[in-house]
Amino acid sequence: MTGRIRIEGYLSVEALRERYRGADDSGARGPFHIIWLMASGNSVSECAAASGYSVRWIEKLVRRYNAGGPDSLGDRRRANKGAKPLLTAEQLASLAEAVASPPPDGGLWTGPKVAAWIARETGRDPVHPQRGWAYLRRLDQSWQTPRPRHEQAATPEEQEAFKKNSAKPWIRRARQNRGPTSRSGRSTSTGSA
């Protein structure tokens, strides 16, 4: 469909040109330019070459103009309200109360814990941990990590298990990855050759 397309006669060619020239919003200037070029008798491919837009976008824009007139052109992002919030105001207040006390499993509130709380309250599953972090930040909570417990607080069995599992594997890996050594003489640099 790269030939000539009929443009509805909402505005004359001269009125379209004036709308294009007088547009102070770049979101409206480009579409009016395209419609003006198309109404002037140019083909879709000529219009695409002159404006830099793709043929598919021009065809979509012409269909929108033919269906809705000049008011359908322009930057329509301002009318987009965005997605509906995940939590209502009441649920957010309930979350603020819940975060004020320790979580049911103890410790501190984290993104995954808040996400699990949101999933229980809204019945929506899954709720990603990032959403939990976002709601924690919305409630002016900072990222907190618990202090490590003192090593003497562990039982002797736990201390032995830790010592057993934390042998220095990096020393063994370093010895294994060393590779063969040259026996032909001292090492020389190849950068000066």
mmCIF file of the C-alpha atoms, coordinates in Angstrom:
data_MODEL
# 
_entry.id   MODEL 
# 
loop_
_atom_site.group_PDB 
_atom_site.id 
_atom_site.type_symbol 
_atom_site.label_atom_id 
_atom_site.label_alt_id 
_atom_site.label_comp_id 
_atom_site.label_asym_id 
_atom_site.label_entity_id 
_atom_site.label_seq_id 
_atom_site.pdbx_PDB_ins_code 
_atom_site.Cartn_x 
_atom_site.Cartn_y 
_atom_site.Cartn_z 
_atom_site.occupancy 
_atom_site.B_iso_or_equiv 
_atom_site.pdbx_formal_charge 
_atom_site.auth_seq_id 
_atom_site.auth_comp_id 
_atom_site.auth_asym_id 
_atom_site.auth_atom_id 
_atom_site.pdbx_PDB_model_num 
ATOM 1   C CA . MET A 1 1   ? 0.000   0.000   0.000  1.00 0.00 ? 1   MET A CA 1 
ATOM 2   C CA . THR A 1 2   ? 2.756   2.432   -0.928 1.00 0.00 ? 2   THR A CA 1 
ATOM 3   C CA . GLY A 1 3   ? 0.771   4.296   -3.591 1.00 0.00 ? 3   GLY A CA 1 
ATOM 4   C CA . ARG A 1 4   ? -1.489  7.271   -3.178 1.00 0.00 ? 4   ARG A CA 1 
ATOM 5   C CA . ILE A 1 5   ? -3.949  7.280   -0.300 1.00 0.00 ? 5   ILE A CA 1 
ATOM 6   C CA . ARG A 1 6   ? -7.095  9.367   -0.158 1.00 0.00 ? 6   ARG A CA 1 
ATOM 7   C CA . ILE A 1 7   ? -7.076  12.039  2.571  1.00 0.00 ? 7   ILE A CA 1 
ATOM 8   C CA . GLU A 1 8   ? -10.404 13.112  4.059  1.00 0.00 ? 8   GLU A CA 1 
ATOM 9   C CA . GLY A 1 9   ? -11.278 16.753  3.378  1.00 0.00 ? 9   GLY A CA 1 
ATOM 10  C CA . TYR A 1 10  ? -11.407 17.996  6.963  1.00 0.00 ? 10  TYR A CA 1 
ATOM 11  C CA . LEU A 1 11  ? -8.993  20.811  6.086  1.00 0.00 ? 11  LEU A CA 1 
ATOM 12  C CA . SER A 1 12  ? -7.817  22.247  2.785  1.00 0.00 ? 12  SER A CA 1 
ATOM 13  C CA . VAL A 1 13  ? -4.249  21.727  1.603  1.00 0.00 ? 13  VAL A CA 1 
ATOM 14  C CA . GLU A 1 14  ? -3.430  25.343  2.491  1.00 0.00 ? 14  GLU A CA 1 
ATOM 15  C CA . ALA A 1 15  ? -4.965  24.976  5.980  1.00 0.00 ? 15  ALA A CA 1 
ATOM 16  C CA . LEU A 1 16  ? -2.912  21.816  6.547  1.00 0.00 ? 16  LEU A CA 1 
ATOM 17  C CA . ARG A 1 17  ? 0.212   23.706  5.463  1.00 0.00 ? 17  ARG A CA 1 
ATOM 18  C CA . GLU A 1 18  ? -0.581  26.487  7.941  1.00 0.00 ? 18  GLU A CA 1 
ATOM 19  C CA . ARG A 1 19  ? -1.159  23.957  10.732 1.00 0.00 ? 19  ARG A CA 1 
ATOM 20  C CA . TYR A 1 20  ? 2.186   22.354  9.892  1.00 0.00 ? 20  TYR A CA 1 
ATOM 21  C CA . ARG A 1 21  ? 4.046   25.695  9.789  1.00 0.00 ? 21  ARG A CA 1 
ATOM 22  C CA . GLY A 1 22  ? 2.368   27.050  12.925 1.00 0.00 ? 22  GLY A CA 1 
ATOM 23  C CA . ALA A 1 23  ? 2.730   23.960  15.117 1.00 0.00 ? 23  ALA A CA 1 
ATOM 24  C CA . ASP A 1 24  ? 4.912   24.724  18.116 1.00 0.00 ? 24  ASP A CA 1 
ATOM 25  C CA . ASP A 1 25  ? 4.669   21.167  19.431 1.00 0.00 ? 25  ASP A CA 1 
ATOM 26  C CA . SER A 1 26  ? 7.057   18.786  17.676 1.00 0.00 ? 26  SER A CA 1 
ATOM 27  C CA . GLY A 1 27  ? 4.600   15.964  18.356 1.00 0.00 ? 27  GLY A CA 1 
ATOM 28  C CA . ALA A 1 28  ? 2.060   17.727  16.115 1.00 0.00 ? 28  ALA A CA 1 
ATOM 29  C CA . ARG A 1 29  ? 4.441   19.243  13.583 1.00 0.00 ? 29  ARG A CA 1 
ATOM 30  C CA . GLY A 1 30  ? 5.559   15.918  12.080 1.00 0.00 ? 30  GLY A CA 1 
ATOM 31  C CA . PRO A 1 31  ? 2.078   14.432  11.633 1.00 0.00 ? 31  PRO A CA 1 
ATOM 32  C CA . PHE A 1 32  ? 0.712   17.635  10.082 1.00 0.00 ? 32  PHE A CA 1 
ATOM 33  C CA . HIS A 1 33  ? 3.697   17.693  7.734  1.00 0.00 ? 33  HIS A CA 1 
ATOM 34  C CA . ILE A 1 34  ? 2.901   14.153  6.598  1.00 0.00 ? 34  ILE A CA 1 
ATOM 35  C CA . ILE A 1 35  ? -0.817  14.822  6.116  1.00 0.00 ? 35  ILE A CA 1 
ATOM 36  C CA . TRP A 1 36  ? -0.047  18.050  4.229  1.00 0.00 ? 36  TRP A CA 1 
ATOM 37  C CA . LEU A 1 37  ? 2.375   16.194  1.917  1.00 0.00 ? 37  LEU A CA 1 
ATOM 38  C CA . MET A 1 38  ? -0.154  13.418  1.352  1.00 0.00 ? 38  MET A CA 1 
ATOM 39  C CA . ALA A 1 39  ? -2.974  15.914  0.663  1.00 0.00 ? 39  ALA A CA 1 
ATOM 40  C CA . SER A 1 40  ? -0.694  17.717  -1.808 1.00 0.00 ? 40  SER A CA 1 
ATOM 41  C CA . GLY A 1 41  ? -0.684  14.590  -3.991 1.00 0.00 ? 41  GLY A CA 1 
ATOM 42  C CA . ASN A 1 42  ? 2.527   12.872  -2.931 1.00 0.00 ? 42  ASN A CA 1 
ATOM 43  C CA . SER A 1 43  ? 2.698   9.094   -2.678 1.00 0.00 ? 43  SER A CA 1 
ATOM 44  C CA . VAL A 1 44  ? 3.407   7.311   0.578  1.00 0.00 ? 44  VAL A CA 1 
ATOM 45  C CA . SER A 1 45  ? 6.957   6.449   -0.490 1.00 0.00 ? 45  SER A CA 1 
ATOM 46  C CA . GLU A 1 46  ? 7.657   10.065  -1.504 1.00 0.00 ? 46  GLU A CA 1 
ATOM 47  C CA . CYS A 1 47  ? 6.253   11.238  1.813  1.00 0.00 ? 47  CYS A CA 1 
ATOM 48  C CA . ALA A 1 48  ? 8.424   8.704   3.659  1.00 0.00 ? 48  ALA A CA 1 
ATOM 49  C CA . ALA A 1 49  ? 11.530  9.928   1.829  1.00 0.00 ? 49  ALA A CA 1 
ATOM 50  C CA . ALA A 1 50  ? 10.725  13.571  2.589  1.00 0.00 ? 50  ALA A CA 1 
ATOM 51  C CA . SER A 1 51  ? 9.787   13.148  6.249  1.00 0.00 ? 51  SER A CA 1 
ATOM 52  C CA . GLY A 1 52  ? 12.010  10.297  7.415  1.00 0.00 ? 52  GLY A CA 1 
ATOM 53  C CA . TYR A 1 53  ? 9.064   8.311   8.791  1.00 0.00 ? 53  TYR A CA 1 
ATOM 54  C CA . SER A 1 54  ? 8.428   4.706   7.796  1.00 0.00 ? 54  SER A CA 1 
ATOM 55  C CA . VAL A 1 55  ? 5.751   3.754   5.295  1.00 0.00 ? 55  VAL A CA 1 
ATOM 56  C CA . ARG A 1 56  ? 3.830   1.777   7.954  1.00 0.00 ? 56  ARG A CA 1 
ATOM 57  C CA . TRP A 1 57  ? 3.773   4.750   10.319 1.00 0.00 ? 57  TRP A CA 1 
ATOM 58  C CA . ILE A 1 58  ? 2.558   7.082   7.585  1.00 0.00 ? 58  ILE A CA 1 
ATOM 59  C CA . GLU A 1 59  ? -0.241  4.683   6.663  1.00 0.00 ? 59  GLU A CA 1 
ATOM 60  C CA . LYS A 1 60  ? -1.233  4.402   10.326 1.00 0.00 ? 60  LYS A CA 1 
ATOM 61  C CA . LEU A 1 61  ? -1.181  8.190   10.722 1.00 0.00 ? 61  LEU A CA 1 
ATOM 62  C CA . VAL A 1 62  ? -3.352  8.704   7.614  1.00 0.00 ? 62  VAL A CA 1 
ATOM 63  C CA . ARG A 1 63  ? -5.879  6.154   8.899  1.00 0.00 ? 63  ARG A CA 1 
ATOM 64  C CA . ARG A 1 64  ? -5.984  7.988   12.234 1.00 0.00 ? 64  ARG A CA 1 
ATOM 65  C CA . TYR A 1 65  ? -6.474  11.351  10.511 1.00 0.00 ? 65  TYR A CA 1 
ATOM 66  C CA . ASN A 1 66  ? -9.195  9.989   8.211  1.00 0.00 ? 66  ASN A CA 1 
ATOM 67  C CA . ALA A 1 67  ? -11.041 8.504   11.193 1.00 0.00 ? 67  ALA A CA 1 
ATOM 68  C CA . GLY A 1 68  ? -10.702 11.368  13.688 1.00 0.00 ? 68  GLY A CA 1 
ATOM 69  C CA . GLY A 1 69  ? -9.796  14.511  11.831 1.00 0.00 ? 69  GLY A CA 1 
ATOM 70  C CA . PRO A 1 70  ? -7.116  17.083  12.712 1.00 0.00 ? 70  PRO A CA 1 
ATOM 71  C CA . ASP A 1 71  ? -7.724  16.748  16.454 1.00 0.00 ? 71  ASP A CA 1 
ATOM 72  C CA . SER A 1 72  ? -6.511  13.152  16.334 1.00 0.00 ? 72  SER A CA 1 
ATOM 73  C CA . LEU A 1 73  ? -2.999  14.288  15.363 1.00 0.00 ? 73  LEU A CA 1 
ATOM 74  C CA . GLY A 1 74  ? -0.356  15.463  17.785 1.00 0.00 ? 74  GLY A CA 1 
ATOM 75  C CA . ASP A 1 75  ? 1.341   14.140  20.835 1.00 0.00 ? 75  ASP A CA 1 
ATOM 76  C CA . ARG A 1 76  ? -1.200  11.962  22.593 1.00 0.00 ? 76  ARG A CA 1 
ATOM 77  C CA . ARG A 1 77  ? 1.143   10.879  25.387 1.00 0.00 ? 77  ARG A CA 1 
ATOM 78  C CA . ARG A 1 78  ? -0.109  13.688  27.630 1.00 0.00 ? 78  ARG A CA 1 
ATOM 79  C CA . ALA A 1 79  ? -3.539  12.083  27.747 1.00 0.00 ? 79  ALA A CA 1 
ATOM 80  C CA . ASN A 1 80  ? -2.052  8.745   28.820 1.00 0.00 ? 80  ASN A CA 1 
ATOM 81  C CA . LYS A 1 81  ? -2.590  8.453   32.559 1.00 0.00 ? 81  LYS A CA 1 
ATOM 82  C CA . GLY A 1 82  ? -0.339  5.421   32.882 1.00 0.00 ? 82  GLY A CA 1 
ATOM 83  C CA . ALA A 1 83  ? -0.987  2.131   34.578 1.00 0.00 ? 83  ALA A CA 1 
ATOM 84  C CA . LYS A 1 84  ? -3.351  1.759   37.504 1.00 0.00 ? 84  LYS A CA 1 
ATOM 85  C CA . PRO A 1 85  ? -1.426  1.589   40.809 1.00 0.00 ? 85  PRO A CA 1 
ATOM 86  C CA . LEU A 1 86  ? -0.950  -1.844  42.276 1.00 0.00 ? 86  LEU A CA 1 
ATOM 87  C CA . LEU A 1 87  ? -2.184  -0.791  45.735 1.00 0.00 ? 87  LEU A CA 1 
ATOM 88  C CA . THR A 1 88  ? -5.126  1.426   46.611 1.00 0.00 ? 88  THR A CA 1 
ATOM 89  C CA . ALA A 1 89  ? -4.722  4.232   49.158 1.00 0.00 ? 89  ALA A CA 1 
ATOM 90  C CA . GLU A 1 90  ? -6.205  2.011   51.886 1.00 0.00 ? 90  GLU A CA 1 
ATOM 91  C CA . GLN A 1 91  ? -3.873  -0.860  51.037 1.00 0.00 ? 91  GLN A CA 1 
ATOM 92  C CA . LEU A 1 92  ? -0.900  1.507   51.031 1.00 0.00 ? 92  LEU A CA 1 
ATOM 93  C CA . ALA A 1 93  ? -1.879  2.754   54.496 1.00 0.00 ? 93  ALA A CA 1 
ATOM 94  C CA . SER A 1 94  ? -2.192  -0.866  55.632 1.00 0.00 ? 94  SER A CA 1 
ATOM 95  C CA . LEU A 1 95  ? 1.273   -1.587  54.221 1.00 0.00 ? 95  LEU A CA 1 
ATOM 96  C CA . ALA A 1 96  ? 2.680   1.424   56.090 1.00 0.00 ? 96  ALA A CA 1 
ATOM 97  C CA . GLU A 1 97  ? 1.243   0.009   59.332 1.00 0.00 ? 97  GLU A CA 1 
ATOM 98  C CA . ALA A 1 98  ? 2.657   -3.442  58.568 1.00 0.00 ? 98  ALA A CA 1 
ATOM 99  C CA . VAL A 1 99  ? 6.132   -2.066  57.787 1.00 0.00 ? 99  VAL A CA 1 
ATOM 100 C CA . ALA A 1 100 ? 6.139   -0.119  61.075 1.00 0.00 ? 100 ALA A CA 1 
ATOM 101 C CA . SER A 1 101 ? 6.321   -3.431  62.967 1.00 0.00 ? 101 SER A CA 1 
ATOM 102 C CA . PRO A 1 102 ? 8.704   -6.350  62.332 1.00 0.00 ? 102 PRO A CA 1 
ATOM 103 C CA . PRO A 1 103 ? 7.740   -8.826  59.608 1.00 0.00 ? 103 PRO A CA 1 
ATOM 104 C CA . PRO A 1 104 ? 6.081   -12.102 60.637 1.00 0.00 ? 104 PRO A CA 1 
ATOM 105 C CA . ASP A 1 105 ? 9.246   -14.148 60.080 1.00 0.00 ? 105 ASP A CA 1 
ATOM 106 C CA . GLY A 1 106 ? 11.440  -11.682 61.970 1.00 0.00 ? 106 GLY A CA 1 
ATOM 107 C CA . GLY A 1 107 ? 14.382  -9.729  60.641 1.00 0.00 ? 107 GLY A CA 1 
ATOM 108 C CA . LEU A 1 108 ? 13.795  -6.651  58.510 1.00 0.00 ? 108 LEU A CA 1 
ATOM 109 C CA . TRP A 1 109 ? 11.368  -5.794  55.743 1.00 0.00 ? 109 TRP A CA 1 
ATOM 110 C CA . THR A 1 110 ? 12.894  -6.467  52.336 1.00 0.00 ? 110 THR A CA 1 
ATOM 111 C CA . GLY A 1 111 ? 11.622  -6.154  48.795 1.00 0.00 ? 111 GLY A CA 1 
ATOM 112 C CA . PRO A 1 112 ? 10.702  -9.849  48.528 1.00 0.00 ? 112 PRO A CA 1 
ATOM 113 C CA . LYS A 1 113 ? 8.854   -9.728  51.867 1.00 0.00 ? 113 LYS A CA 1 
ATOM 114 C CA . VAL A 1 114 ? 6.869   -6.651  50.815 1.00 0.00 ? 114 VAL A CA 1 
ATOM 115 C CA . ALA A 1 115 ? 6.160   -8.273  47.437 1.00 0.00 ? 115 ALA A CA 1 
ATOM 116 C CA . ALA A 1 116 ? 4.798   -11.358 49.241 1.00 0.00 ? 116 ALA A CA 1 
ATOM 117 C CA . TRP A 1 117 ? 2.644   -9.087  51.437 1.00 0.00 ? 117 TRP A CA 1 
ATOM 118 C CA . ILE A 1 118 ? 1.297   -7.310  48.330 1.00 0.00 ? 118 ILE A CA 1 
ATOM 119 C CA . ALA A 1 119 ? 0.549   -10.659 46.679 1.00 0.00 ? 119 ALA A CA 1 
ATOM 120 C CA . ARG A 1 120 ? -1.431  -11.787 49.739 1.00 0.00 ? 120 ARG A CA 1 
ATOM 121 C CA . GLU A 1 121 ? -3.369  -8.503  49.973 1.00 0.00 ? 121 GLU A CA 1 
ATOM 122 C CA . THR A 1 122 ? -4.206  -8.087  46.299 1.00 0.00 ? 122 THR A CA 1 
ATOM 123 C CA . GLY A 1 123 ? -4.491  -11.724 45.292 1.00 0.00 ? 123 GLY A CA 1 
ATOM 124 C CA . ARG A 1 124 ? -2.164  -10.973 42.419 1.00 0.00 ? 124 ARG A CA 1 
ATOM 125 C CA . ASP A 1 125 ? 0.560   -13.481 41.792 1.00 0.00 ? 125 ASP A CA 1 
ATOM 126 C CA . PRO A 1 126 ? 3.412   -13.091 41.114 1.00 0.00 ? 126 PRO A CA 1 
ATOM 127 C CA . VAL A 1 127 ? 4.481   -9.740  42.472 1.00 0.00 ? 127 VAL A CA 1 
ATOM 128 C CA . HIS A 1 128 ? 8.138   -9.197  41.695 1.00 0.00 ? 128 HIS A CA 1 
ATOM 129 C CA . PRO A 1 129 ? 10.582  -8.215  44.450 1.00 0.00 ? 129 PRO A CA 1 
ATOM 130 C CA . GLN A 1 130 ? 11.385  -4.978  42.607 1.00 0.00 ? 130 GLN A CA 1 
ATOM 131 C CA . ARG A 1 131 ? 7.793   -3.839  43.197 1.00 0.00 ? 131 ARG A CA 1 
ATOM 132 C CA . GLY A 1 132 ? 8.340   -4.517  46.898 1.00 0.00 ? 132 GLY A CA 1 
ATOM 133 C CA . TRP A 1 133 ? 11.446  -2.326  46.878 1.00 0.00 ? 133 TRP A CA 1 
ATOM 134 C CA . ALA A 1 134 ? 9.554   0.392   45.038 1.00 0.00 ? 134 ALA A CA 1 
ATOM 135 C CA . TYR A 1 135 ? 6.799   0.419   47.645 1.00 0.00 ? 135 TYR A CA 1 
ATOM 136 C CA . LEU A 1 136 ? 9.368   0.433   50.465 1.00 0.00 ? 136 LEU A CA 1 
ATOM 137 C CA . ARG A 1 137 ? 10.957  3.529   48.904 1.00 0.00 ? 137 ARG A CA 1 
ATOM 138 C CA . ARG A 1 138 ? 7.526   5.111   48.495 1.00 0.00 ? 138 ARG A CA 1 
ATOM 139 C CA . LEU A 1 139 ? 7.082   4.682   52.261 1.00 0.00 ? 139 LEU A CA 1 
ATOM 140 C CA . ASP A 1 140 ? 10.478  6.380   52.855 1.00 0.00 ? 140 ASP A CA 1 
ATOM 141 C CA . GLN A 1 141 ? 12.102  3.189   54.072 1.00 0.00 ? 141 GLN A CA 1 
ATOM 142 C CA . SER A 1 142 ? 15.822  2.731   53.511 1.00 0.00 ? 142 SER A CA 1 
ATOM 143 C CA . TRP A 1 143 ? 17.638  -0.414  52.529 1.00 0.00 ? 143 TRP A CA 1 
ATOM 144 C CA . GLN A 1 144 ? 18.768  -2.053  55.722 1.00 0.00 ? 144 GLN A CA 1 
ATOM 145 C CA . THR A 1 145 ? 20.704  -5.221  56.310 1.00 0.00 ? 145 THR A CA 1 
ATOM 146 C CA . PRO A 1 146 ? 20.908  -6.901  59.686 1.00 0.00 ? 146 PRO A CA 1 
ATOM 147 C CA . ARG A 1 147 ? 24.208  -6.850  61.511 1.00 0.00 ? 147 ARG A CA 1 
ATOM 148 C CA . PRO A 1 148 ? 26.073  -10.132 61.368 1.00 0.00 ? 148 PRO A CA 1 
ATOM 149 C CA . ARG A 1 149 ? 25.898  -12.160 64.534 1.00 0.00 ? 149 ARG A CA 1 
ATOM 150 C CA . HIS A 1 150 ? 29.025  -12.587 66.582 1.00 0.00 ? 150 HIS A CA 1 
ATOM 151 C CA . GLU A 1 151 ? 30.933  -15.728 65.654 1.00 0.00 ? 151 GLU A CA 1 
ATOM 152 C CA . GLN A 1 152 ? 30.986  -16.878 69.299 1.00 0.00 ? 152 GLN A CA 1 
ATOM 153 C CA . ALA A 1 153 ? 27.158  -16.974 69.235 1.00 0.00 ? 153 ALA A CA 1 
ATOM 154 C CA . ALA A 1 154 ? 27.295  -20.064 67.029 1.00 0.00 ? 154 ALA A CA 1 
ATOM 155 C CA . THR A 1 155 ? 27.335  -23.486 68.595 1.00 0.00 ? 155 THR A CA 1 
ATOM 156 C CA . PRO A 1 156 ? 30.591  -25.454 68.457 1.00 0.00 ? 156 PRO A CA 1 
ATOM 157 C CA . GLU A 1 157 ? 29.069  -27.758 65.808 1.00 0.00 ? 157 GLU A CA 1 
ATOM 158 C CA . GLU A 1 158 ? 28.143  -24.761 63.627 1.00 0.00 ? 158 GLU A CA 1 
ATOM 159 C CA . GLN A 1 159 ? 31.653  -23.330 64.053 1.00 0.00 ? 159 GLN A CA 1 
ATOM 160 C CA . GLU A 1 160 ? 33.239  -26.616 62.944 1.00 0.00 ? 160 GLU A CA 1 
ATOM 161 C CA . ALA A 1 161 ? 30.891  -26.887 59.949 1.00 0.00 ? 161 ALA A CA 1 
ATOM 162 C CA . PHE A 1 162 ? 31.837  -23.343 58.933 1.00 0.00 ? 162 PHE A CA 1 
ATOM 163 C CA . LYS A 1 163 ? 35.568  -24.042 59.257 1.00 0.00 ? 163 LYS A CA 1 
ATOM 164 C CA . LYS A 1 164 ? 35.184  -27.262 57.270 1.00 0.00 ? 164 LYS A CA 1 
ATOM 165 C CA . ASN A 1 165 ? 33.276  -25.593 54.410 1.00 0.00 ? 165 ASN A CA 1 
ATOM 166 C CA . SER A 1 166 ? 35.386  -22.464 54.272 1.00 0.00 ? 166 SER A CA 1 
ATOM 167 C CA . ALA A 1 167 ? 38.766  -23.935 53.386 1.00 0.00 ? 167 ALA A CA 1 
ATOM 168 C CA . LYS A 1 168 ? 40.694  -21.647 51.098 1.00 0.00 ? 168 LYS A CA 1 
ATOM 169 C CA . PRO A 1 169 ? 39.754  -22.978 47.648 1.00 0.00 ? 169 PRO A CA 1 
ATOM 170 C CA . TRP A 1 170 ? 41.268  -19.956 45.928 1.00 0.00 ? 170 TRP A CA 1 
ATOM 171 C CA . ILE A 1 171 ? 44.758  -21.111 46.898 1.00 0.00 ? 171 ILE A CA 1 
ATOM 172 C CA . ARG A 1 172 ? 44.180  -24.503 45.267 1.00 0.00 ? 172 ARG A CA 1 
ATOM 173 C CA . ARG A 1 173 ? 42.719  -22.852 42.158 1.00 0.00 ? 173 ARG A CA 1 
ATOM 174 C CA . ALA A 1 174 ? 45.683  -20.505 41.854 1.00 0.00 ? 174 ALA A CA 1 
ATOM 175 C CA . ARG A 1 175 ? 48.123  -23.426 41.912 1.00 0.00 ? 175 ARG A CA 1 
ATOM 176 C CA . GLN A 1 176 ? 46.084  -25.374 39.351 1.00 0.00 ? 176 GLN A CA 1 
ATOM 177 C CA . ASN A 1 177 ? 45.741  -22.441 36.942 1.00 0.00 ? 177 ASN A CA 1 
ATOM 178 C CA . ARG A 1 178 ? 49.406  -21.543 36.926 1.00 0.00 ? 178 ARG A CA 1 
ATOM 179 C CA . GLY A 1 179 ? 50.191  -23.448 33.726 1.00 0.00 ? 179 GLY A CA 1 
ATOM 180 C CA . PRO A 1 180 ? 53.492  -24.895 32.523 1.00 0.00 ? 180 PRO A CA 1 
ATOM 181 C CA . THR A 1 181 ? 56.673  -22.888 32.883 1.00 0.00 ? 181 THR A CA 1 
ATOM 182 C CA . SER A 1 182 ? 59.130  -22.383 30.048 1.00 0.00 ? 182 SER A CA 1 
ATOM 183 C CA . ARG A 1 183 ? 62.434  -24.217 30.296 1.00 0.00 ? 183 ARG A CA 1 
ATOM 184 C CA . SER A 1 184 ? 64.093  -22.497 27.373 1.00 0.00 ? 184 SER A CA 1 
ATOM 185 C CA . GLY A 1 185 ? 65.593  -19.619 29.288 1.00 0.00 ? 185 GLY A CA 1 
ATOM 186 C CA . ARG A 1 186 ? 64.633  -16.397 30.886 1.00 0.00 ? 186 ARG A CA 1 
ATOM 187 C CA . SER A 1 187 ? 61.320  -14.835 29.890 1.00 0.00 ? 187 SER A CA 1 
ATOM 188 C CA . THR A 1 188 ? 61.511  -12.016 27.367 1.00 0.00 ? 188 THR A CA 1 
ATOM 189 C CA . SER A 1 189 ? 59.074  -9.373  26.348 1.00 0.00 ? 189 SER A CA 1 
ATOM 190 C CA . THR A 1 190 ? 57.601  -9.476  22.846 1.00 0.00 ? 190 THR A CA 1 
ATOM 191 C CA . GLY A 1 191 ? 56.452  -5.859  23.070 1.00 0.00 ? 191 GLY A CA 1 
ATOM 192 C CA . SER A 1 192 ? 59.829  -4.412  22.015 1.00 0.00 ? 192 SER A CA 1 
ATOM 193 C CA . ALA A 1 193 ? 60.197  -6.524  18.889 1.00 0.00 ? 193 ALA A CA 1 
# 
